[in-house]
Amino acid sequence: MPVPPATSEPSQRPRTLAFVLIPEFSLVTFACAIEAFRMANDRSDGPLFTWKLLGIQKKEVQANCGLRFTADDVIGTEDHWDIVFIVSSLTSVNFDDPKLSAWLRRMARDGVAIAPLGAATVLAARLGLLDDHQCVTHWRLYGDFLERFPRVHLGRGLYCVDRKRLTCAGGFAAMDLGLTIVSSIVDAPLAAELAEISMISRIRGPTENQRMSIQWRYGVNDKRIALAIELMEKYIEEPLTLGDIAERTGVSIRQMERLFERYLGKSPQRHYVETRLHHGHQLLTDTNESILTVALKCGFSDAAHFTRQFKALFASTPAATRTLWRARFTLPFHEDDPDI
């Protein structure tokens, strides 16, 4: 999986990287993305990479943790890049800016490799930059992404390099992508050493699963209950009956009930309902789907039934939850801000 080559200068020159910081960007994604290149420079005779942090309308950019960063420059001032990384977050997934859109399209036309990380894949897909390309995104964005961007070939791995489009799921997967890029231009032992310095046991492969295993998430060792939970998470919109789950798991309904009570302290019926409601909470906060559409996508026959169950679990209605979440993550910028 080679890094996209430099477009004109000799291959031995340092690769030039731009990190575009979207307001409310993920600090962990940014730190993981840049660290592989910093370590590669430290362990090499000469710099393998140079980079700059770019703002969009002004140099100061706030991360989603509240820390403020002063970028080196703003987009459009310097355009000689090998790779342009776009760093966003789930809280700024719908960020839109005409200047950024025009600049990214121009970079793509000029043959620059575009690397949207995590939720930034939504921005790139909206601009058509991922059409007819393989890519990955954060697992919480899968459903909406598939519906909105049918021309993008979405995978479910950690990262993906398809021609001059580099994507990753965000978070620590940005380190895997960065180390993969580094390993394409340095000896394998050095790449392995960089991973070990970072306390990473290995550079993960691009198609590895983003989510923790059910055994780790729920602290269960019994493969039967793990399979039952996996089926519940897979069949959200069209729920299976407990009889179907028991049959596919190889146990009786009564055995399954005992397993759930033993490991999770609740009935399988209750766990299944809560799984669907947590998915509904995700859709409410991550998409603009109507409450009725969310209810149907979570296997409820109507919005009223969904609302009653949702309020019983979260002590808040779906509408109130969405309003509170949006107010909590309102981006700190406005198009008419005179300082921008």
Secondary structure, DSSP 8 states (H G I E B T S, - for coil): ------SSS-TTS-EEEEEEE-TTB-HHHHHHHHHHHHHHHHTSSS-SEEEEEEESSSSEEEBTTS-EEE-SEETTS----SEEEEE--GGGTT---HHHHHHHHHHHHTT-EEEEETTHHHHHHHTTTTTT-EE---GGGHHHHHHH-TTSEE--SSEEEETTEEEE-STTHHHHHHHHHHHTTS-HHHHHHHHHHTT-SS---TTS-SS--HHHHHT---HHHHHHHHHHHH-SSS---HHHHHHHHTS-HHHHHHHHHHHTSS-HHHHHHHHHHHHHHHHHHH----HHHHHHHTT-SSHHHHHHHHHHHHSS-HHHHHHHHHHHT--S--TT-TT-
